[in-house]
Amino acid sequence: MQISVNMLFMRQQEPYLEASEEDSHSTLERVLWIDPKYTYLFTIDSNVQNRKAWPVMRRLADLEVELRLGVMTPMKQDPYQYIHQDDNAFPPEYIAKRKESWALLQQIFAEVEETPGALFDHHTLGPIISKIHEMTGKAKTTLYRLLRYYWQKGQVENALLPNFDLCGAPGKTRKSGTAKRGRPSKTALEKGEPTGVNIDDVTKVFFRQGIQRFYETRECKTLKEAWLRTLMEFFSIDQDVRDGVKVPILPPWEKLPTENQFRYWYYQEYQPVHTLVKRKGMHAYMVNGRAALGSLKQKVFGPGSIFIIDATIGDIYLVSEMDRNRIIGRPVIYIIIDVFSGLIVGMSVSLEGPSWLGAMQALENMTLDKVAFCKEFKRTIRPEQWPSAHIPHSILADRGELLSSRIEKFMKKFHVFVANTAPYRPDWKGELEHQFHLINDEVIHWQPGAVREREPGRPDHRLDATYTLRGFRRLLIDYIIEHNTIREMSIKHIDPGVVADGVNPFPCELWKWGIKNCSGILREESLESVRLALLPDDSAMVTRDGIHFGKLHYTCKLAEQEDWFGQVKRGKPSWPVPIIHDPRSSDHIVLLLNDGKDMHPCTVVEKERRYRKWDWFDVEEYFAVRSQTSQGNRSYRMQQKVEHLARRDALKEEEVQKTNRERDASLTHTQRTSNIKQYRELENQKERQEYAWKPSGSSKHLSRKHKPLGRESKEQHDILKSAREELYGRK
């Protein structure tokens, strides 16, 4: 290896040598001079803070051996590279100091101009230093120090720039003594005696406890309030009760640590990141406080490479389509954006709070023909104004609606890779977050019903609500067309070919260029297949009352033609059938037969027609309320049931006793059962006479009088007894 002057080598401490703690670290050595015969050289430790550093002679052969053993390692980075700048980069006082020092060294160099290596011989250098000292009056230590700086920093004139940044022992903690440290205050100058206190180890402990208790909390107090509370807690000398409140008594202010001292030690010992996490929490730090250096655009290779989806609550209140007097709250907005081009490829506006239902509608819209979609909302567009109707290669979501098993069917059917952002990584979907801000700032903020800060005397902004869901969708569609056609995208991460081809950085133009030059992964699918993949799967049971699913019963032509329900009624066990259903409506379900190849729509049976037009939330709530009502009445019904049973048992006992008292034990079973018909006729005549309707006074109604068992009843009893004796021939 060719060794030259000013080369740097890192010397590692040899493991077999016992070294002191001061010498146990690596040193960065600089080559100062090489013998013309290439036999030996001089090096020096380049650390300017090492005041004992001085040139050391080494045999060149030994250095080469150390290089082979790895004890010495060549270094390319010079720690003093910054001195090789133009003079304009340094303050004027630095340049003046450098010129003064350089003039002194030039006198030294002039003494050994013919033999520069003689400077490393102390027998030669000593007399030269003494001579320059006598000539200039400069201290010998100053001359030796300047020469050392010159060697350590690379043997250039700028090596003599002053090291003011090393003055004052930066980074080292001062030890507290009796004398007051720091700049004297105006009061101290006026009084002629120092004021204030030094910060000792005990005070630091109080500061640390005060910061932890009063500053690093979720209450987010200011440093000033934390300082005041620290004084109250740890520096008070007494307490005084004033109006029933214990008030801490502080010593005179000159015997207390100042707010500046409190701040100084806080910034000296605490990291801002640590404090932010303590005050705001890890989530707030990772979202708003952490440096976000990544960009998702670096990972895409064309349109459809990655679509990102997210939702937000619109800052506007809407009214009902059925009755505009009804305020229905704020809408949920879903947006899907192509990362490569920035094109908005899908949207949905609904009242389904950020959930799978809202995401499902946005994914469906992603695959729709946008010309036909806009036509439904009375907006005519050209295909190139909203050219997307495709399924991408992958979809990135925000650990929400798509972090579930419901998306798996969509993934498997269309071979789409669905990923979720890592926790606290807003930079992965920065473009989408920016879109939500633009929608609020440029569209929603200027509309009636927009959310605004309440000001005294200003009417409630909710009362200004004007837009319906359909009207707000039309508003959002107009914004999307504007964005896709004329919104200028940032060119920081755009493919260089876009700039080379002179393409305008509009989403539609970038999409068109990407389709032509660097894509081929977009796919179009039918609306039915997309809905089939998005709607949730489930299982229903064929019963005698219909196809039972979710508390309701359904029927279809196939089930009626094949008599499914009659088969169950005649004894065949119920069997399950696969279905899909729309969670937004209970009107229909769809049978999937032959592995999903045959689809049969089913409707609610006629006897449950009152549940038509209900969504599943209404159905579930209705039956839940019924169940709760039934459970609430359970105790009352049980008590009434017990009461009725008790009454029946008592009546039974009464009738048994009466019958046993009057029963003639001498009658045979045949005699008792042979004349039932005649007895029935006699009993019927008695009932007719007793309960016949008779007029009562001038009343327009007829009343039925119940005669008490008296004389007439006794006569009837005698008639029945004589008739029985005639029939049986006995007295």
Residue pairs with C-beta under 8 A, 6 or more apart in sequence:
1 64
1 67
1 74
3 31
3 34
3 41
3 60
3 63
4 31
4 34
5 31
5 32
5 33
5 34
5 155
6 30
6 31
6 32
6 154
6 155
7 30
7 31
7 74
8 28
8 29
8 30
8 31
8 46
8 74
8 75
8 76
8 77
8 78
9 28
9 29
9 31
9 43
9 63
9 67
9 72
9 73
9 74
9 75
10 26
10 27
10 28
10 29
10 72
10 73
10 74
10 75
11 26
11 27
11 28
11 29
11 66
11 71
11 72
12 26
12 70
12 71
12 72
12 73
13 19
13 23
13 24
13 25
13 26
14 71
27 45
27 47
28 45
28 46
28 47
28 75
28 79
29 43
29 44
29 45
29 46
29 72
30 43
30 44
30 46
30 151
30 152
30 154
31 41
31 42
31 43
32 41
32 42
32 43
32 44
32 55
32 120
32 151
32 155
33 41
33 42
33 55
33 116
33 117
33 120
34 40
34 41
34 60
35 41
35 60
35 117
38 60
39 59
39 60
39 61
40 57
40 58
40 59
40 60
41 57
41 58
41 60
41 63
42 55
42 56
42 57
42 58
42 117
42 120
43 55
43 56
43 58
44 53
44 54
44 55
44 56
44 148
44 151
44 152
45 53
45 152
46 53
46 79
46 80
46 152
46 153
47 53
47 152
48 148
48 149
48 152
48 153
48 163
48 166
49 166
51 145
53 148
53 152
54 148
55 120
55 151
57 120
63 72
66 72
67 73
67 74
78 154
80 152
80 153
80 154
80 159
83 153
83 154
83 156
83 158
83 159
83 161
84 156
84 158
85 158
87 95
90 161
94 161
94 162
94 164
97 160
97 161
97 162
98 157
98 158
98 160
98 161
98 162
101 146
101 160
102 157
102 160
104 132
104 136
104 138
104 143
104 146
105 146
105 147
105 150
105 160
107 132
107 135
107 136
108 119
108 128
108 129
108 132
108 143
108 147
109 116
109 119
111 128
111 131
112 118
112 119
112 124
112 128
118 124
118 125
119 125
119 147
129 140
129 143
129 144
130 140
132 138
132 143
133 139
133 140
133 143
146 160
149 159
149 160
149 163
150 159
150 160
151 159
152 159
153 159
174 181
176 198
176 199
176 200
176 201
177 198
179 194
180 188
180 194
180 195
180 196
180 197
180 198
181 198
182 196
184 194
184 195
185 195
185 196
187 195
187 254
188 194
188 195
188 196
195 254
196 254
196 257
196 258
196 261
197 203
197 254
197 255
197 256
197 257
199 207
199 257
199 261
199 265
203 257
204 265
204 269
206 230
206 234
206 235
207 230
207 257
207 262
207 265
207 266
208 269
209 230
209 233
209 234
210 226
210 227
210 229
210 230
210 233
210 234
210 262
211 226
211 230
211 266
211 270
213 229
213 233
214 221
214 225
214 226
214 229
214 230
215 221
215 223
215 226
215 266
215 275
215 279
216 274
216 275
216 278
216 279
217 278
217 279
218 279
218 280
218 281
220 279
220 280
221 229
223 259
223 262
223 263
223 266
224 259
226 262
227 259
227 262
227 263
230 262
231 250
231 256
231 257
232 248
232 250
233 248
235 250
235 251
235 256
235 257
236 248
236 249
236 250
237 249
237 250
237 251
238 248
238 249
239 246
239 247
239 248
239 249
240 246
240 247
240 249
241 247
250 256
273 285
273 289
276 284
276 285
276 289
277 285
280 288
280 289
282 424
283 424
286 423
286 424
286 425
287 424
287 426
290 424
292 425
292 426
292 427
292 430
293 427
294 425
294 427
294 428
295 427
295 430
295 492
295 493
296 306
296 308
296 339
296 396
296 428
296 429
296 430
296 431
297 339
297 340
297 492
297 493
297 494
298 493
299 305
299 306
299 339
300 306
300 339
300 340
301 340
301 518
301 519
302 340
302 514
302 515
302 517
302 518
302 519
302 520
302 521
303 338
303 340
303 341
303 343
303 510
303 511
303 514
303 515
303 519
303 522
304 338
304 340
304 390
304 391
304 392
304 393
304 519
304 521
304 522
305 339
305 340
305 392
305 393
305 394
305 519
305 521
306 338
306 339
306 340
306 392
306 393
306 394
306 395
306 396
307 336
307 337
307 338
307 339
307 345
307 346
307 366
307 392
307 394
307 395
307 396
308 336
308 337
308 339
308 395
308 396
308 397
308 428
308 429
308 431
308 432
309 334
309 335
309 336
309 346
309 359
309 362
309 363
309 395
309 396
309 397
309 398
309 402
309 432
310 334
310 335
310 397
310 398
310 429
310 432
310 433
310 436
311 332
311 333
311 334
311 335
311 354
311 358
311 359
311 400
311 401
312 332
312 333
312 335
312 436
313 330
313 331
313 332
313 333
313 354
314 330
314 331
314 332
314 333
314 349
314 439
314 440
314 444
314 472
315 330
315 440
315 444
315 445
315 450
315 451
316 330
316 331
316 444
316 447
316 449
316 450
316 451
316 465
316 467
316 472
317 327
317 328
317 329
317 330
317 449
317 451
317 461
317 462
317 464
317 465
318 327
318 328
318 329
318 330
318 331
318 449
318 465
318 467
318 468
318 469
318 472
319 325
319 326
319 327
319 328
319 449
319 465
319 466
319 467
319 468
320 326
320 327
320 328
320 468
321 468
321 469
321 470
324 466
324 468
327 462
327 463
327 465
328 351
328 469
329 351
330 451
331 349
331 350
331 351
331 469
331 472
332 349
332 350
332 351
332 352
332 353
332 354
332 358
333 347
333 348
333 349
333 436
333 439
333 476
334 346
334 347
334 348
334 349
334 350
334 358
334 359
334 361
334 362
335 344
335 346
335 347
335 362
335 432
335 435
335 436
335 439
336 344
336 345
336 346
336 347
336 362
336 363
336 365
336 366
336 395
337 343
337 344
337 345
337 431
337 432
337 435
338 345
338 388
338 392
338 507
338 511
339 396
339 431
340 510
340 511
340 514
340 519
341 489
341 507
341 508
341 510
341 511
341 514
342 431
342 487
342 489
342 507
342 510
343 387
343 388
343 484
343 507
343 508
343 510
343 511
344 435
344 480
344 483
344 484
344 507
345 366
345 388
345 390
346 362
346 363
346 365
346 366
346 367
346 388
347 362
347 365
347 476
347 477
347 480
348 358
348 361
348 362
348 364
348 365
349 469
349 472
349 473
349 476
350 357
350 358
350 361
350 469
351 469
352 358
352 361
352 584
354 400
354 401
355 401
356 401
356 404
356 406
357 583
357 584
358 401
359 397
359 401
359 402
360 534
360 535
363 410
363 530
363 534
364 527
364 530
364 531
364 534
365 373
366 388
366 389
366 390
366 391
367 389
367 390
367 391
367 524
367 525
367 527
367 530
368 389
368 527
369 389
370 381
370 383
370 386
370 387
370 388
370 389
371 381
371 382
371 383
371 386
374 380
374 381
374 386
374 477
374 481
377 470
377 473
377 474
377 477
378 474
379 474
379 477
379 478
379 481
381 481
384 508
384 512
385 481
385 484
385 485
385 508
386 480
386 481
386 484
386 508
387 508
387 511
387 512
388 511
389 524
390 522
390 523
390 524
391 414
391 416
391 522
391 523
391 524
391 525
391 530
392 416
392 521
392 522
393 416
393 417
393 521
394 416
394 417
394 418
394 419
395 402
395 416
395 417
395 418
395 419
396 418
396 419
396 420
396 421
396 428
396 429
397 403
397 418
397 419
397 420
397 421
398 420
398 421
398 429
399 420
399 421
399 423
400 420
402 418
402 420
403 420
406 536
407 418
409 533
409 534
409 537
410 416
410 418
410 533
410 534
411 417
411 418
413 529
413 532
413 533
414 523
414 525
414 533
421 428
421 429
422 428
426 433
435 483
438 483
439 476
439 479
442 479
443 475
443 476
443 479
444 450
447 466
447 467
447 475
448 464
448 465
448 466
448 467
449 461
449 462
449 464
449 465
449 466
449 467
450 461
450 464
451 461
452 461
454 460
454 461
467 475
483 507
484 506
484 507
484 508
485 506
485 507
485 508
486 506
487 506
487 507
488 504
488 505
488 506
489 505
489 506
489 507
489 510
490 505
491 498
491 499
491 505
494 505
494 510
495 514
495 517
495 518
497 513
497 517
497 518
498 505
498 510
498 513
501 513
503 509
503 510
503 513
515 522
532 580
532 596
532 599
535 580
535 581
535 582
535 590
536 580
536 581
536 583
537 578
537 579
537 580
537 592
538 549
538 578
538 579
538 580
538 581
539 576
539 577
539 578
539 579
540 547
540 548
540 549
540 554
540 576
540 577
540 579
540 589
541 547
541 548
541 549
541 574
541 575
541 576
541 577
542 548
542 559
542 564
542 565
542 568
542 574
542 575
542 576
542 577
543 553
543 565
543 568
543 574
544 565
544 568
544 569
545 553
545 565
545 605
546 553
546 554
546 555
546 559
546 565
546 605
547 553
547 554
547 555
547 556
547 559
547 564
547 577
547 579
547 589
547 591
547 602
549 579
549 581
549 589
550 581
550 586
550 616
550 619
550 620
551 619
551 620
551 623
552 586
552 604
552 608
552 611
552 619
553 604
553 605
553 607
553 608
554 588
554 589
554 602
554 603
554 604
554 605
555 565
555 602
555 603
555 605
556 591
556 600
556 601
556 602
556 603
557 600
558 591
558 600
559 565
559 602
568 574
577 591
577 593
578 591
578 592
578 593
578 596
579 589
579 590
579 591
579 592
579 602
580 589
580 590
580 592
581 588
581 589
581 590
581 616
582 588
583 615
583 616
584 615
584 616
585 613
585 614
585 615
585 616
586 604
586 611
586 612
586 614
586 615
586 616
586 618
586 619
587 603
587 604
587 612
587 613
588 601
588 602
588 603
589 601
589 602
590 599
590 600
590 601
590 602
591 598
591 599
591 600
591 601
591 602
592 598
592 599
593 599
593 600
604 611
604 612
611 619
611 622
614 622
667 728
671 728
675 727
678 723
678 727
682 720
682 723
686 716
690 706
690 707
691 704
691 706
692 704
693 702
693 703
693 704
694 702
694 703
694 704
694 705
695 702
696 702
696 703
696 705
707 713
725 731
